Amino acid sequence: MATPSWTIDKVKRDIVEKSWKGKTKKGSDQRGKHKGLVVVPYVKGLSEAYTRILKSHGIATANRPRRTLRNILVHPKDKVRDEEKTE
C-alpha cells in the first residue's frame, strides 16, 4: 500500500521548518543544511543506523512502517473460489 502523498508533503514541510528554526549548541545557524529527504521502510535496528549515517551527510530521513494495521485488517473483497470463477 502506497503512502498518501499528503503525509510525505507534511513530513517534508516539518523538516524544512525545523531546519530553518534549528540552532546548534554553539549557536550556529543550520539553515539549508539538509540536502534532501529519503522515505524508507522501518526495519528495527537497521533504520536507526541508516538514519544516523544519512544525517551526517545532511540527508533527512522519514521512516514508514512496512505493515500497518490497515493493510493487515482491511480486505475489501471476498476471495472467489476457483469453481465460482468464469473462464
N, C-alpha and C positions, 0 to 999 in steps of 0.2 A: 504494500500500500504506500502510495506516494505521500510525502509530507505536503500539506497545503502551502501554497506559495505565500499566503499572508503571514504564516508563522516564521518562515525564513526571512521575510522582509522585516518583521518585528525584531528578530534577533539581530539582524544587520543594523537596524536603527539604534538599538540599545548599545551595541558595541561601539558604534560611531560616537554616540553621545558620551559614553564612558571615556573614550579616548580623548574627547575634547575637554572633559572635566578632569581627567586624570593628571595627577601630580605625583612625583616620586617623593620619598622621604627627604631628599635633598632640595626639593622644591623645583626641580627642572620640569619643563613642560613636556608632556607626552603626546601632543597633538600630531596627527598624521603619522604616527608610529606604526600603525597596522598597515600591512601590505595587502591583505585580503582576508577572506573568510572561507573556511572549509567546513562543510557539514558532513559528518561521518557517523556511521552507526556506533553505538556504545558497546564496548567489549570490556568487561570488568578486568582491571589490572593493566590492560593494554592502552585504553583510551587516556588514562591519566598521564602515562609516559609520553604518548604521542602528542597530547596537548602541550605538555611541558616543552618538548622539543620544538614544536611549531611556534610556541610563544617566544622562545629565544631568538627565532628568526623573524619576529614581528608579524606572524600569521595567526589570526584568531581562529578558534575552533568552536563549533556548536555540535554537541553530541545529540543523537536522536536514538530512541530505542529501536531494536530490530523487531521485537514482538511487542505489541500493545494489547491491552485488554480488548480493545475494539476488534482487532483482527483475529483474536482468539475466540471471542464470544459471538460476533456477528456473522451470520451466514444467511444472506438474504434469499437464497433459493434452496429449495429442497433438492436433494440428489435424485436423479432419474435413473431407475434401474435399466439395465440393458434390454430386458424383454419389453419395456414400455417405450423404447425408442423406435422411431420410424427410420427407414433406410434412406 
